[in-house]
Amino acid sequence: MKYVLCFSFLFLLSNTIQAQNVAVFDNYLSLKEEILSDKNTIYVVNFWATWCGPCVKELPHFEQLNSENKNIKVVLVSLDFKNTLESKLKPFLKKKSIKSEVVLLTDTDYNSWLPQVDKEWSGSIPATLIIKNGQQFFAEKIFSSYTELNEYVNKFTN
């Protein structure tokens, strides 16, 4: 009986440990200041949501980029609804074994922050932002392969 309880406790503990910690930001400026402000870091920022099929389809490419390119920092900015953080977003991240940093942006005043990312951004996702040395490079598209994403990132980061 002791072994069953011990095993059950370890199983529950391991599930808790593997859960992704997700910082929640109510506005883009706070996210930018807290997460994307290191001038010595090259950021690859992907805007996505669990309800966006093309976004979910390209996530493995960003995960591969995160694991293979140590010169950049991948940040996945979820645009899911705040009330789905525990019920949908975190379980999704766990199920997909997402290792990249994930943050939740709940700012619904899109007209105020979309132009800060890119003046031409219509707001559709997926969308990707590269930040290097204070410069921003933006793509409002889906990357259909890791090779395509990697070539795009290398174009601006090498």
N, C-alpha and C positions, 0 to 999 in steps of 0.2 A: 504494500500500500504506500509506503514511504517513497518508493521509486516512481510510482504513478504520479503522486503529488509533485515530486521534484521535477519529473519530466514535463508535467503540465505547466508548472511555473516557468521552466526554462523556455518552453514553446511560446508562452504568452510574452515573456520578456524578449525573446528574439523577434517576435512580430512587432513589438513596440520599438525596438532599437532600429529596425529597418525602415520605419516610417520616415518619409522625407519631411524635413523642417521647411516650412514655407513662410517667408516674411510677407506681411500684407502691407501694401502701401495704398493710401487713399488718394494720393496725387502723384503725378509723374515727376514733379520737381523733387519731392522727397526721395523717390526711388533713385533718380539720377544722382542726387547728392550723396546718398548713403551707399549705393551699390556700384555706380558707374563713374566714380570721381577720381580714381587713381590715374594720374597722368602717365604713369609708366606701364600701364596695362593696356593691352589691345583687347577690346571687348567685341564679341559676336553676340548680339542680342536678338533673340527670336521672339516675336510677338505671336501668340497662338492661343488656342482654347481647346478644351477636351471635346466640345461640341462641334469643332471644325474638322471635318474629315481630311482635307488636304494637309492641315496642320499636323494631325496625328500621324499621317502617312510619312511626313518628312522628319519627324522627331528622331528616328534612329540615325539619320545622317548627322544631326547635331550631336547626338551622343557619341558617335564615332569620331567626329571632329574634336569633341571634348577629350576623349581618351587618347587620341593620336597626336594632337598638336598642343604641346605644353607651352607654346609661346603666346597662346590666347586664352581668354577666359570666356566660356560660353555661359550666358545667362538667358534662361527661358522665362519670359514674362507672360504669365497666364492672364488672359482677359476673362476668365470664368467669373461667375457671379460669386460675391462674397459668401452668400448663404450656402454655397455648395462646396466650400473649402474642405470640410470634414467628410461630407457624404459622397463627394464625387472626385474632387481634385486629388486629395491625398491618396485615396485608394487607387486611382488611376496611376499615379506616380509609382506607387509600390508595385502594382501589377506589372507595369512596364519596366521596372527596375531602373528608373531614371536616376542618374548620378550627377548630372549637371545641376548647377544652382538654379532653383526655381523660386520665383517671386510671384505674388498675386497683385495685380494692379486693378483697383476697383474704381478708379476715377472715371466717371461717366460724362464729365464735361469735355468730350472729345475735341470740340472746337478750340479749347485752350491748350491741349497738350499734343495733339497730332502734328501741328506745324513745328513744334520743337524737335520732333523726330525727323520730319521732312516736310517741307512746304507743299509738296505735291502729293502727299499720302492721302488717299481717299478714305482710309480707315479699314480697308479690307485686310483680312489675314489669310494665310500667313504673310508675315513681313519680317525682314531682317535688316538690322542696323549694325554696321561695323563702326567702332569708335577707335581711332588711332591718333595720338598726338593732337587731340583737340579737333580733329577733322572727322566728319561723319559721312559714311557711304551707305546708301539705302537701296534696298530691293523689295518691291512690292510684288512678290511672286513665290511660287512653290519651287523648291529645289527637288528635282525628280530623282537625283542620285547623290551619293556621297561625293563622287568625282566632280559633279557639277558644283556642289556647295564648296568643296575644297578649292577648286580652281577660282571660284569667285572670291573667296576669302583671301587666297594667296595673291590675287591681283592687287589687293589693297594693303596687304600686310608684309609683303617681302620687299 
